[in-house]
Amino acid sequence: MKRLLALGLAAVIAAPAGAQEDLVSASRMIDMPVIDATGKTIGRIVNFAMDPDHQRFDAAVVEAPGLGEAAPSHLVIPWQDITLTADHIRVPVGDSDAQTYAPFQPDPVIAADERPDSQLGWRLSNLVGNYAVLRGGVGYGEVQDVLVDVGTGALSTLVVQPAGRFGTGEPAAYPFVAEAWTPETGTYALPHTADEIAGAPE
């Protein structure tokens, strides 16, 4: 079991060319400013929609008050259309085409409270902050972050902060597996027993 601290966006961008993976902390992208095609700040990132079949981020959800009253309050921008920088995210959106990125209604990302549990969207906010459990339902810790491939949006690594008897002060990293997560409850099931975790090398 490897241990690591969640990578920040600046560290990812500064990584040397040819690195095995360019990974970014999904949690650190939340609340980042969003800049439109004209260079104007239109809002901030509030969530990410996830595609479980391909185990990747499908789109960024942007709260966009800067587009004006006639524009939708939220935009859903496909992952391939966003550009990450060290301190903001650029999107190819202007006042005239904002409706192109308006979410469908009812939208599983924006209007999750209006939908039955079985139809809840796969959202970053429904994963981070929820529980990671071991085999047998043994509580292990809190999901702290997900590391994402910058180029493809692929979900690479789950970062968990162990708690209770497993607490070490450092987060632990595991390969992200979509089938291990139950969006209806938010619980992520790791394929390890308590004895395996307790006996793992630091």
HELIX and SHEET records of a PDB file:
HELIX    1   1 LEU A    9  ALA A   14  1                                   6    
HELIX    2   2 ALA A   26  MET A   29  1                                   4    
HELIX    3   3 PRO A   65  LEU A   67  5                                   3    
HELIX    4   4 TRP A   79  ASP A   81  5                                   3    
HELIX    5   5 ASP A   95  TYR A  101  5                                   7    
HELIX    6   6 ALA A  112  GLU A  114  5                                   3    
HELIX    7   7 ASP A  117  GLN A  119  5                                   3    
HELIX    8   8 LEU A  124  ASN A  126  5                                   3    
HELIX    9   9 ARG A  135  GLY A  137  5                                   3    
HELIX   10  10 GLY A  164  PHE A  166  5                                   3    
HELIX   11  11 ALA A  178  ALA A  180  5                                   3    
HELIX   12  12 ALA A  194  ALA A  198  1                                   5    
SHEET    1   A 5 LEU A  23  SER A  25  0                                        
SHEET    2   A 5 GLY A 139  ASP A 149 -1                                        
SHEET    3   A 5 TYR A 131  VAL A 133 -1                                        
SHEET    4   A 5 THR A 187  ALA A 189  1                                        
SHEET    5   A 5 TRP A 181  THR A 182 -1                                        
SHEET    1   B 4 LEU A  23  SER A  25  0                                        
SHEET    2   B 4 GLY A 139  ASP A 149 -1                                        
SHEET    3   B 4 LEU A 155  PRO A 162 -1                                        
SHEET    4   B 4 ALA A 172  PRO A 175 -1                                        
SHEET    1   C 6 HIS A  74  PRO A  78  0                                        
SHEET    2   C 6 ARG A  56  GLU A  63 -1                                        
SHEET    3   C 6 THR A  41  ASP A  51 -1                                        
SHEET    4   C 6 PRO A  33  ILE A  35 -1                                        
SHEET    5   C 6 ILE A  89  ARG A  90  1                                        
SHEET    6   C 6 THR A  83  LEU A  84 -1                                        
END                                                                             
